Amino acid sequence: MTNSTKIIKGIHLPEASIVLREDGIVHIHYNHNIVLDIPLQLKVLEKFNEITGGKLTPFLFTAGDGVIVTPEARDNAMNTEENSPCYGTAVIVTSLAYKLIANFYLKFNKPKRPYKVFKSENEAVEWLRTFVKQ
């Protein structure tokens, strides 16, 4: 996250930090070496709705090194889409492994809401700002 971005509110879990930025974007950062399984997926989904008040909001996803997404969580992501406040999802990839996971999800799960993979946080934020409701 850029240093000049003001945080309006945040939720910090052992596995991740979820913050609502002043520009209306929610940034979730998964910590190093966590396993994103269905129980964690449901836990953060609850926090997504809490931080957004259930309103559709653009989301920026980043992850530390060694984050693993289980196949079950990847498949379950489509089941949670209807209950998710994510509208405009930007995923920042910092390695080839993360790029493969993000692109696999996009190609095979075909999210119904806008979803895009980026290498640059600045480009991702610029794209996400087009989804911010004024």
N, C-alpha and C positions, 0 to 999 in steps of 0.2 A: 504494500500500500504506500502511496506517495506520502511524504511527510506533511504536505500542505493540506491534506484532506482531513476535514474536521469530522469527528465521530459524534453522532447524535445519541446513540445508545448501543450497548454491546452486551453480548452473552458469551461468557467464556466457559468452555467445557474442557475436561482433560484431553479430549480428542481434537477439539477445534475451537476457533474463535469466529463468532458471527457478529458483524457490526453493521449498523445502518449509518451510512455516510451522509453528510449534509447535501450532497448532490442527488440524493434519493436512491442510490445504489446500495444494495446489501452485498457485503464482501464476506465470504466464508473462506477461511483458511484452515485446511486440515493439517494438523501437526505431523512432525516426522514420525515415521514407522508405525502408523496406525493401520488397522484393518477395517475398512469400510464394509461392514456386513449389514444385514437387514435390521438388527436391533439398533445399531448406530444410525442407520439411515432413517428409521422412524423417529429416533430421538432428535436428530437435527431437523427433521421435517416439522416436528412440534415446535421447535425453537424458531424456525423460519416463520411459521404462522404467528408466533408470539411477537417477534420483532417487527413484523409488517402489519399486524392487526388483521391478517388474512387477506390483505389487498394485493393484487397482482403488482409485482415489483421486479425491476431488473436485478439480476444476481451475477456477481463476479466470483468465480471459483478458482482458488489457488491451493497448492498442496506442497508440503515439505517433502523431503526425500523419503523414499521407502514406503510410501502409501500404497496399500493394496486394496483393490476393489474386488470383492468376491463375485463370482459369476451370478450367484443368487441375488446379490444387491443390484448388480447391473441389470438383470432381467426384471427385478422388482421396481426399478426406477420408472418404468412405463406405467405400472399400477398406481404409483403415487402421484403421477403427473396431475391428475384431476384435483387432488387435495393440496397441491403445492402452490404457493404464491409466486413461484418463479415465472416471470414473463420477460423473456430476453435473458438467455443464459450465455455468459461468456466464460469459457474455460481457458485459463492460461496454462500452456504446456511448457515445461522447462527441460524435458528430456524426450528422447525418442519413445520410451516406454509409455509416458503419459500421453504423448501425441497419438500413439496407436490405440490406447484405451478410449480416448475422447472421440477419435474418428470412427472407431468400431461402433461405439454407442450411436453416433450420428447416422452411420450408414445402415446399421441393422435394426435399431430400435425406432428410427424415424420419429423423433419427438414432434408433437403437434404444435408446440410453441417455438418461437425463434431460439435457435441454439447455434453457436459459432465457436470455433477453436481459434485461439490467437497465440502468438509468441510474445507479443508486447502488451503490457498492461495499459499503456496509453491508447493504443488502437482499440483495445477491448472496451475501455471506459468511453471512448468517443462513440463507439457503436451502441453501447448500453444507454447512453444519454438520450438516444432517439426514442427509447421506450419509457422514459421518466414521465409520469403524469404530472402536469403542472397544477 
